[in-house]
Amino acid sequence: MKIIKDLGLGYEKIHACPNDCMLYWGEFADEIKCHICHTSRWKTMKGKEGDKIEKGNESVKKGEPAKVMRYFPLIPRLKRLYMSSKTAEDMRWHFNREDDKILRHPADGVAWKKFDEKYKEFSADPRSVRLGLASDGFNLYRLMNTNYNTWPVVLIPYNLPPWICMKSASFILSLIIPGKYGPGIDIDVYLQPLIHDLKLLWKGVNAFDAYTGKYFNMRAALHSTINDFPACAMLSGWSTKGYKACPSCADSTYSYRFGGKIVFPGHRKWLPIDHPYRSETQLFDGKEEYGFAPIPLSGTDVLKQLEKVKYVYGTLKKASNKRKNRGTTDIDDDYQADVDDVIWRKQSAFFELEYWEHNLLRHSLDVMHIEKNVCDNLLGTLLDMDKSRDDPEARKALEKKNIKPHLWLQSHPNRAKKYMPPAAYTMSNEEKERFLRVLKKLKVPDGYGSNLQRCVNLKQQKLINLKSHDNHILMQDILPVAF
């Protein structure tokens, strides 16, 4: 720790309200209790006398803080990227690359290019840093039954080439948010020190460039965030639950309840207007679709909608609930019952950055999470496992929609209950065993994927303990061959 501190890569301990209301930072650094929920800054320790501090005419006990966040300052870490001539040269890669109209890096995307057009002074210097932000919760010690949740916030310098910026050595750990539960949409409380540094970096700080041997004004901007769907709701403020969960379609989301679940059809509106799928009814939900794809809201439009939203961090959690049922995006809905046309939960703290409103792409979704969920549901349906999407409720819903009559529940003279007729994807026990034996005997090149043999359970006819990369290679290469 002494070595890291001397390198300028230390961290700050910042006390926080255990109810996620505020940080004891900045103007509130010397407070002894939360100014919102009035919870003490310190833990109540039985049988121990803490140090007493004077606050006005009151004597207050001081001891162990109730909650501590670790903040790893961003500016010295970005400066160190330019202290090595090799790394400083790599930080110019995005500017010197060949643009061959292939999307292989964020710099090839429309959002990056639109940002360059609007902020020409920033983009003129190839040393200006573009950052991506990622956050997700994980259980410590790999124990899923532990009652503890840690949320790291990681920054990725997109200036570097893709084969470097996605290496763990290039990741910049920014925050570690501890707690028994995830911060939910109160995560903005903990982002305050990072937002403060990003504001300073937008104006610029003095840094040394080892590649040219000169000092320069280093600027940085947050390009976008990248998360799974629940964490996207935490950072953006848009609720990803219910009938309007899609952040792209927003109010024009087409959804309804089907077989006990909310489904989101209506994807054919993104197809060309003369595509044959638009007129196909029996292949889909029994309806033709000739609508147009919705236009995503700009940051300015979002800010206009957010004028109707009022949210005070931490104060709207009911004390009786004790936060037991609180997930990543759960909050009380009664405080916003008068807002019918908007389902924003809060105004994201990133809108404090003057350029965030004009970012074309503010929040991205992690394809690996999505691909894993799709693969799990696909395999669950094919092998009739726990995650199967083919059940009696789904068959009843088909009958209510009056589509695919060959899949409706049918009566049988020798059975008391109705049975589900087999679908095109239904596999017999023999077919399941043949399919799983292919995966059991499969050999792949070294480094291509993990050992899939350990995931195959022939006795129970299941695939278990698949990792994200296993799902990726299954979806991309292996499943078509195995079938």
C-alpha positions in Angstrom: 0.0 0.0 0.0 3.0 2.3 0.7 4.3 1.7 -2.8 1.0 2.3 -4.5 0.5 5.5 -2.4 3.9 6.8 -3.6 2.9 6.1 -7.2 -0.1 8.4 -6.8 -2.6 5.6 -7.0 -4.1 5.6 -3.5 -7.7 6.0 -2.6 -9.9 8.1 -0.4 -12.3 6.7 2.3 -15.5 8.7 2.2 -18.2 8.1 4.8 -21.7 7.6 3.6 -25.2 7.5 5.1 -26.2 3.8 5.6 -29.5 4.7 4.0 -27.8 6.0 0.8 -29.0 9.6 1.4 -25.8 11.5 1.2 -22.0 11.4 1.4 -20.0 13.1 4.1 -18.0 14.8 1.5 -17.5 18.4 0.3 -19.7 20.8 2.3 -21.0 18.0 4.4 -17.6 16.5 5.3 -17.9 17.5 9.0 -21.5 16.6 9.6 -22.2 14.0 12.3 -25.6 12.8 11.1 -27.5 12.6 7.8 -29.3 15.9 7.1 -32.0 13.9 5.2 -32.9 10.9 7.4 -31.1 12.1 10.5 -29.3 8.8 10.9 -26.0 9.0 12.8 -22.8 8.9 10.9 -21.3 6.4 13.4 -22.2 2.9 14.3 -23.8 2.4 17.7 -21.4 0.1 19.5 -22.8 -1.6 22.6 -20.5 -1.6 25.7 -17.9 0.7 24.1 -17.3 4.3 24.7 -16.3 6.1 21.6 -14.3 9.3 21.4 -16.4 12.4 22.1 -16.3 15.4 19.7 -17.8 18.8 20.3 -20.4 20.0 17.9 -21.7 23.4 19.0 -22.9 23.0 22.5 -23.4 19.2 22.1 -21.1 16.4 22.9 -21.3 13.6 20.3 -19.8 10.1 20.4 -17.5 9.3 17.5 -16.5 5.8 16.6 -16.6 3.5 13.6 -18.4 5.0 10.6 -21.6 3.3 9.6 -20.7 3.0 5.9 -17.5 3.8 4.0 -17.1 4.1 0.3 -13.7 3.9 -1.4 -13.0 6.5 -4.1 -10.0 6.1 -6.4 -9.2 9.6 -7.8 -9.4 9.6 -11.6 -7.1 12.5 -12.5 -3.8 11.0 -11.3 -4.6 7.7 -13.0 -5.2 9.4 -16.3 -2.0 11.3 -15.9 0.0 8.1 -15.5 -1.3 6.9 -18.8 0.8 9.6 -20.4 3.9 9.1 -18.2 5.0 6.1 -20.3 5.9 6.9 -23.9 4.6 3.6 -25.1 1.2 4.0 -23.4 1.0 7.7 -24.5 1.5 6.6 -28.1 -1.2 3.9 -27.7 -3.6 6.6 -26.4 -3.5 8.2 -29.9 -4.5 5.0 -31.7 -8.2 6.1 -32.1 -7.1 9.2 -33.9 -4.6 7.5 -36.3 -6.6 4.4 -37.1 -7.8 3.6 -40.6 -11.6 4.1 -40.9 -12.7 1.4 -43.2 -16.4 1.7 -42.5 -16.3 -1.4 -40.2 -17.6 -1.1 -36.6 -14.8 -2.6 -34.5 -14.3 0.2 -31.9 -16.5 3.0 -30.4 -14.5 5.5 -32.5 -16.1 3.9 -35.6 -19.6 4.6 -34.3 -22.0 7.4 -35.1 -22.1 8.7 -31.5 -18.3 9.3 -31.4 -18.3 11.1 -34.7 -21.3 13.3 -33.8 -19.5 14.3 -30.6 -16.4 15.2 -32.6 -18.5 17.4 -34.9 -20.0 19.3 -32.0 -16.9 19.7 -29.8 -14.2 20.3 -32.4 -11.7 21.8 -30.0 -11.9 18.7 -27.8 -11.6 16.2 -30.7 -8.8 18.1 -32.4 -6.3 16.9 -29.7 -5.9 13.1 -30.1 -4.8 13.0 -26.4 -8.3 13.9 -25.2 -9.5 10.9 -23.3 -12.9 9.2 -24.0 -14.1 7.0 -21.1 -16.7 4.3 -20.8 -18.3 3.5 -17.4 -19.4 0.1 -16.3 -20.9 -1.1 -13.0 -22.4 -4.2 -11.6 -22.9 -5.9 -8.3 -21.2 -9.1 -7.2 -21.1 -11.3 -4.1 -17.9 -11.5 -2.3 -16.1 -14.9 -1.9 -18.2 -16.4 -4.7 -20.9 -17.4 -2.2 -24.3 -16.7 -3.6 -26.0 -17.2 -0.2 -24.1 -14.4 1.5 -26.1 -11.4 2.5 -23.7 -8.8 1.2 -23.4 -7.0 -2.1 -20.5 -4.9 -3.5 -20.8 -2.5 -6.4 -17.5 -1.5 -8.2 -17.6 1.3 -10.8 -15.0 0.8 -13.5 -13.8 3.2 -16.2 -12.4 2.1 -19.6 -10.2 4.4 -21.6 -11.5 4.1 -25.2 -8.5 5.9 -26.7 -6.6 2.6 -26.6 -6.9 0.0 -29.3 -9.5 -2.7 -28.7 -6.9 -5.4 -28.0 -5.5 -3.3 -25.1 -8.4 -1.3 -23.7 -10.4 -4.5 -22.9 -7.5 -6.0 -20.9 -8.0 -5.9 -17.1 -4.7 -3.9 -16.8 -6.3 -1.0 -18.7 -9.4 -0.9 -16.5 -9.5 2.0 -14.0 -11.3 1.2 -10.8 -13.1 4.3 -9.7 -15.5 3.4 -6.8 -16.2 0.5 -4.5 -19.7 0.9 -3.0 -20.2 -1.6 -0.1 -23.4 -2.5 1.6 -25.8 -5.3 2.5 -27.9 -4.3 -0.5 -27.1 -2.7 -3.9 -27.4 1.1 -4.0 -30.3 1.0 -6.5 -31.0 4.3 -8.2 -29.3 6.1 -5.3 -26.0 5.2 -6.9 -25.8 8.9 -8.0 -25.1 9.8 -4.4 -21.9 7.8 -4.6 -20.9 9.1 -8.1 -20.5 12.7 -6.8 -16.7 12.6 -6.4 -16.3 11.0 -9.9 -18.7 13.6 -11.5 -16.6 16.3 -9.8 -13.4 15.0 -11.4 -15.1 14.7 -14.8 -16.1 18.3 -14.6 -12.5 19.3 -14.0 -11.3 17.1 -16.8 -13.7 18.6 -19.2 -12.0 22.0 -18.7 -8.6 20.4 -18.6 -5.8 19.7 -16.2 -2.0 20.1 -16.7 -0.3 16.7 -17.6 3.1 15.6 -19.0 3.2 13.7 -22.2 6.2 11.3 -22.3 5.8 10.7 -26.0 6.4 14.3 -27.0 8.3 15.3 -23.8 6.0 18.3 -23.3 3.2 19.4 -20.9 -0.3 19.7 -22.3 -3.9 20.4 -21.2 -5.4 16.9 -20.7 -9.2 16.8 -21.2 -11.5 13.9 -20.8 -15.2 13.1 -21.5 -17.5 10.3 -20.6 -18.5 8.6 -23.8 -21.3 6.3 -22.5 -22.1 3.7 -19.8 -22.3 0.0 -20.5 -24.3 -2.3 -18.1 -26.8 -5.0 -18.0 -30.5 -4.1 -18.1 -31.2 -3.6 -14.3 -28.0 -1.5 -13.8 -28.9 0.6 -16.8 -32.0 1.6 -15.0 -29.9 2.6 -12.0 -27.7 4.9 -14.0 -30.2 6.3 -16.5 -33.2 6.7 -14.2 -35.6 5.0 -16.7 -37.6 2.2 -15.2 -36.8 -1.1 -16.9 -39.7 -2.9 -15.3 -43.4 -3.1 -16.4 -45.1 -2.5 -19.7 -42.8 0.4 -20.8 -39.5 -1.2 -19.9 -37.9 -0.6 -23.3 -35.7 2.6 -23.2 -35.6 2.9 -27.0 -39.4 2.7 -27.6 -40.3 4.5 -24.4 -44.0 5.6 -24.5 -44.5 3.8 -27.8 -43.5 0.4 -26.4 -45.8 -2.4 -27.6 -46.3 -4.9 -24.8 -48.9 -7.1 -23.2 -49.2 -10.0 -20.7 -48.8 -13.4 -22.3 -48.8 -16.6 -20.3 -48.2 -14.8 -17.0 -45.3 -12.8 -18.4 -45.0 -9.4 -20.0 -43.8 -9.8 -23.6 -42.5 -7.1 -26.0 -43.4 -8.0 -29.6 -43.5 -5.3 -32.3 -39.9 -5.8 -33.5 -41.0 -5.9 -37.2 -41.3 -2.1 -37.3 -37.5 -2.0 -37.6 -37.6 -4.0 -40.9 -37.8 -2.4 -44.3 -41.3 -1.4 -45.2 -41.6 -4.0 -47.9 -40.2 -6.9 -45.9 -42.5 -10.0 -46.1 -42.4 -10.6 -42.4 -44.5 -7.4 -41.9 -47.5 -9.1 -43.4 -47.0 -12.6 -41.9 -49.5 -13.1 -39.1 -49.3 -16.8 -38.1 -45.5 -16.7 -37.7 -45.8 -14.0 -35.1 -48.7 -12.8 -32.9 -51.5 -12.9 -35.5 -51.2 -9.3 -36.5 -49.7 -7.4 -39.4 -47.3 -4.7 -38.6 -46.6 -1.7 -40.8 -45.6 0.9 -38.3 -42.3 2.8 -38.3 -39.5 2.4 -35.8 -39.6 5.1 -33.0 -37.0 7.9 -33.0 -34.9 7.7 -29.8 -35.3 10.7 -27.5 -32.5 13.2 -27.5 -30.9 14.4 -24.3 -32.8 17.7 -24.6 -36.1 15.9 -24.8 -35.2 13.7 -21.8 -34.4 16.8 -19.7 -37.8 18.3 -20.6 -39.5 15.1 -19.4 -37.4 15.1 -16.3 -38.7 18.5 -15.2 -41.8 16.7 -14.0 -39.8 14.2 -11.9 -38.9 14.9 -8.3 -36.7 12.5 -6.4 -34.8 13.0 -3.1 -32.2 10.3 -2.6 -32.7 7.9 0.3 -35.8 9.5 1.9 -38.5 7.6 0.1 -37.6 4.1 1.4 -40.2 3.0 3.9 -38.7 2.3 7.3 -41.0 -0.6 7.9 -39.7 -2.3 4.8 -36.1 -2.3 6.1 -35.0 -2.5 2.5 -35.5 -6.3 2.4 -37.3 -6.3 -0.9 -35.2 -3.7 -2.5 -33.6 -4.7 -5.8 -31.5 -2.8 -8.2 -34.3 -0.5 -9.4 -37.1 -0.9 -6.8 -38.4 2.3 -5.3 -41.8 3.4 -4.0 -44.1 4.5 -6.8 -46.5 6.5 -4.8 -44.3 9.6 -4.8 -44.8 9.9 -8.6 -48.4 8.8 -9.0 -49.4 12.1 -10.5 -47.0 11.7 -13.4 -48.8 9.5 -15.9 -46.9 10.2 -19.1 -43.4 9.8 -17.8 -41.9 6.8 -16.0 -38.5 8.3 -15.3 -37.5 7.7 -11.7 -34.8 10.4 -11.3 -32.6 12.8 -13.3 -29.3 11.1 -13.8 -26.3 12.7 -12.2 -24.5 12.5 -15.5 -26.6 15.4 -16.8 -24.4 17.6 -14.6 -21.8 17.2 -17.3 -22.5 19.9 -19.9 -21.9 17.6 -22.8 -24.1 14.7 -21.6 -27.3 16.2 -22.9 -25.8 16.2 -26.4 -24.4 12.7 -26.3 -26.1 10.6 -29.0 -25.5 7.3 -27.1 -25.7 7.7 -23.4 -26.3 4.2 -22.1 -25.3 0.9 -23.8 -26.4 -2.7 -22.9 -23.8 -5.4 -22.4 -24.3 -8.0 -25.2 -22.8 -10.8 -23.1 -25.5 -10.5 -20.5 -28.2 -10.5 -23.1 -26.7 -13.4 -25.0 -26.4 -15.5 -21.9 -30.1 -14.9 -21.0 -31.2 -15.8 -24.6 -29.1 -18.9 -24.6 -30.3 -20.1 -21.2 -33.9 -19.7 -22.3 -33.3 -21.4 -25.6 -31.6 -24.4 -24.0 -34.2 -24.5 -21.3 -37.0 -24.7 -23.8 -35.3 -27.3 -26.0 -34.3 -29.6 -23.1 -37.4 -28.8 -21.1 -35.4 -27.5 -18.1 -36.4 -25.1 -15.4 -36.0 -22.0 -17.7 -38.3 -23.4 -20.3 -40.6 -20.8 -21.9 -42.9 -23.6 -23.2 -45.4 -24.4 -20.5 -49.2 -24.8 -20.2 -49.7 -21.1 -19.4 -48.0 -20.2 -22.7 -50.1 -22.7 -24.6 -53.3 -21.2 -23.1 -52.2 -17.8 -24.1 -51.8 -18.9 -27.7 -55.4 -20.1 -27.6 -56.6 -16.7 -26.2 -54.7 -15.0 -29.1 -56.3 -17.5 -31.5 -52.9 -18.3 -33.2 -51.0 -21.5 -33.8 -54.0 -23.9 -33.0 -51.7 -27.0 -33.4 -50.0 -26.0 -30.2 -53.1 -25.5 -28.1 -53.7 -27.8 -25.1 -55.6 -30.9 -26.1 -57.7 -33.6 -24.4 -56.7 -37.2 -24.3 -59.1 -40.1 -23.6 -56.6 -41.8 -21.3 -55.5 -38.7 -19.5 -57.3 -36.7 -16.8 -55.5 -33.5 -17.7 -55.0 -31.8 -21.0 -51.6 -32.4 -22.6 -49.2 -30.2 -24.6 -48.9 -31.5 -28.2 -45.2 -31.5 -29.3 -43.9 -28.5 -31.1 -41.3 -28.4 -33.9 -38.6 -27.7 -31.3 -39.7 -30.5 -28.9 -37.0 -33.1 -28.5 -37.6 -36.7 -27.4 -35.5 -38.3 -24.7 -33.4 -40.1 -27.4 -32.8 -36.8 -29.3 -31.9 -35.0 -26.1 -29.3 -37.8 -25.3 -27.8 -37.7 -28.8 -27.6 -33.9 -28.6 -25.9 -33.9 -25.2 -23.5 -36.7 -26.2 -22.3 -34.5 -29.1 -21.5 -31.7 -26.6 -20.0 -34.3 -24.1 -17.5 -35.5 -26.8 -16.8 -32.1 -28.3 -13.2 -31.0 -28.5 -12.3 -27.4 -29.2 -8.9 -25.6 -29.8 -7.0 -24.5 -26.7 -8.2 -21.1 -25.6 -11.3 -21.2 -27.7 -13.7 -22.1 -24.8 -13.9 -23.8 -21.5 -14.4 -27.5 -21.1 -18.1 -28.1 -22.0 -17.9 -31.7 -20.8 -18.2 -30.6 -17.2 -21.5 -28.8 -18.0 -23.3 -31.8 -19.5 -25.4 -33.9 -17.2 -26.5 -37.0 -19.2 -28.4 -38.5 -16.3 -30.7 -35.5 -15.8 -30.5 -34.4 -19.5 -29.4 -30.9 -18.6 -26.7 -28.3 -19.2 -25.5 -26.8 -16.0 -23.0 -24.1 -14.8 -22.6 -22.5 -18.2 -20.5 -19.3 -18.1 -21.0 -16.3 -20.3 -18.3 -17.3 -22.8 -19.8 -20.8 -22.9 -23.1 -19.3 -24.0 -21.3 -17.2 -26.5 -19.6 -20.0 -28.4 -22.7 -22.2 -28.1 -24.9 -19.5 -29.8 -22.3 -18.5 -32.4 -20.8 -21.8 -33.5 -21.7 -25.0 -31.7 -25.5 -25.2 -31.5 -26.1 -25.3 -35.3 -23.5 -28.1 -35.7 -24.8 -30.1 -32.6 -28.4 -29.9 -33.8 
